[in-house]
């Protein structure tokens, strides 16, 4: 009986427990190593961007720092997933191990779920370059910078809402519901940032673009009165 029970036990840490992942190979790097890499590189992007945006106000500098970190995460980390999603369960490359660790909070990534593959591919190849473009636009004071901010933030918000809503419709089946790290930190906290911050930036872009349009309309009205 004991042999039969052990034979039927899943050979992976993911939910739901009955998932079959025949190519899965356990990580040989610890959670601490993986998270240290992620947050260290993100901190470098934050610091460098903060230093090169000295001419901007504090809130604008924070926004540009956000775009820089998004560029790294979208292009490098999510870009890796979009290219190698089929190989990740059995691959021991560092970024594959990062995804296997994250998948403890959302196993859709380790089973190459159709939604996550499509969503992350769009994110990597569209919002990744847009993020770096936004950094450049704000550093060089391009007139289209808030248009970029609006488009990028709307795209991020839409993807994050779908991400949560689809999993909600599936009963949060792909994570250990309520787990302090895997569910609340990996799945909820790390992703809700792409709802809260884009919402703030959408409102900011709306105000900036509305003010610019109001100014433009005022100038046109003034010119027409002169005529």
N, C-alpha and C positions, 0 to 999 in steps of 0.2 A: 504493500500500500504506500509506504514512504517513497519507494523508488518511482511509483506511478505518479505521485503528487509532484515530486521534484521534476519529473520529465515533462509534466504539463505546465510548469511554472514558466512565465515569460522570461526570456533572457535579455531583458532590457528594462530601463527604469521609467518607461513612458506610460501615459494613460490614453485611452482605456487599456487596462492590463491585458486584454485579449489581443491587442495588436500583434500582427505577425510582421517582423522586420528581419528577414532571414540573413541579410548582409551586415547586420549591426555588429560593430566592434566597439567595445567600451573605451572611453577616453583614457589616455595615459597621462593627461594633464589635469591638475586639480581645478576646482571651481575658483580658488583664490588666484591661481595663475591667469586664468582666462579673464576674470573680472578686472584684475590688476592691469592687464594689457588694454582692455577696452576703455577703462576710465583714465588710464595714463595717457594714451594717445589722444583721447577726447580732450583731456586737460591741456595737452600741448597745443592742439588746435585753438582752444579757448585763449590760452595765454598769448600765443603769437598774434591772433586776431585782435585781442585787446590792445596789444602794444602798437599795432600798426593802424589803429583807428582813433588815435589820440585827438584828432581834430573834430571828432563827432561828440555829441552829447552822450551822457551815460546810458540812457535807455536805447538810443540808436546803436551804441557800441555793443550792448548786450544782444540786440537783435542780429547784428552782423556776426557776432560770435556764434549765435545759434545757427545761422546759415552755414558757417564754416564747419561746425560739428556735424550738421545734417549732410553736408557734402561728403565728409569722410564716411559716415555711417551708410548713407545711401549708395555711394559709388563703390566703396571698398567692401564693406561687410555684406550689404544686401546684394551688391553686384556679384560677390562670390556665390551666394545662394542661387541667384538667377542663372548662373553658368553651370554650377555643379550640384544642383539639388538631387539628382539621381544618385550621385556617388557619395554624398555626405554620410549616410549611415555607416559605411564601412571604411571611410577615409580618415586618416590620422593627421592630415594637414592641420595647422593651427586653427585656421578659420572654419574648417569643417568641425573641429572639436568645439569651437565656440558655438556653432549652430546646434551641435548635439547637446551641449550643456543647456542652451536656451530652450531647446525642445522639451526639456523637463517641465517647462511651464506652458508649452504649446506644441504638442506632438504633431501638429499639422505640417511642421517644417521637416520632420524626419521621415514623414511618409509622402512627401512631395504632393501635398494636397493641391488640387487644381487652383483654388482661389489664391492660396499663398504664393504659388509659383507665378501666376499672372500678375497679382498685385505687386509682388516684390520686383518683378521684371520691369514693370512700368515705373516703379519708384526708383530703381537703380539707374535706368537708362534715360529717364526724363527728369525726375526731381533731383537726382544727384548732380548732373550738369547745371540745372537751374539754380541749385544752391550755391555753387561756386560762381556762377554768373551774377547772382545777387550780391555776393561779397564784392566782386569786381565793380558792379554798378554803384554800390554805395561808397566804395573807396574812391571812385573817380567822379562821383556826383552826376551820374548819368540821369537824364530827365525821365527815363523809363523805369527807374529803380523801384518805385512803389507799385507800378504795374506788375513787375516781376514778383515783388513781395506778395501781392494779392493772388496772382496765378499759382505760385508755389504753395502758399499757405492753404488755399482752397483745395489743391490737389492732395496735400498731406492730410488735411482734415477729412476729406471724403474717404481716403484710403483707411484712415484710423477708425472712422465710424463703421465702415463696412467690416473691418477686422473684428471689432467687438460685437457688432450686431449679428453677424453670421455665427460666431461662436456662441452667443447668447441663444440663438435659435436652435443650436445643436446641444443645448443644455450644459455648456461648459464641460464637454466630455473629454477634452484633450489636455486636461491638467488635473492635478490633485486639488480639487476645490477647497479653498481656504488655507492651503499651505502657505506659511509666512514668506518663504523665499520664492518658490516656484510659481505660485498663483499670484500672491499679492505684489511681489517685487518684480519678477520677470514679466508676467502676463499683464498685470494691471498697471503698476507704476511706470514701467519703462515705455509703455505704449500710450498711456493717458497724456503723457507730455505732448504727443503729437495731436492731441485734441485741444488742450488748454492753450499752449503757446501759439499755434496757428490761429486760434480764435482771436486772441489778443492782437496778433499781427494783421488779421483781416480787418478788424475794427480800426486799427491804426492806418492801414492803407486806405480804407474807405474815407477816413477823415482827411488824410493828406490829398487824395485825389479830388474829393469834393471841394476842398478849399481852393485847389488849383483851378478847378472848373468854375467856381464862383468868381475867382479873380479874373479869369479869362472872359466870362460873360460880362463882368463889370466893365472891363476895358472895351469890349465890343459895343456895349450900350453907350459908353461915354463917347466913343468915336462917332456913332450914328447920330447922337444928339448934336455934336459939333457940325455935322454936315447939314 
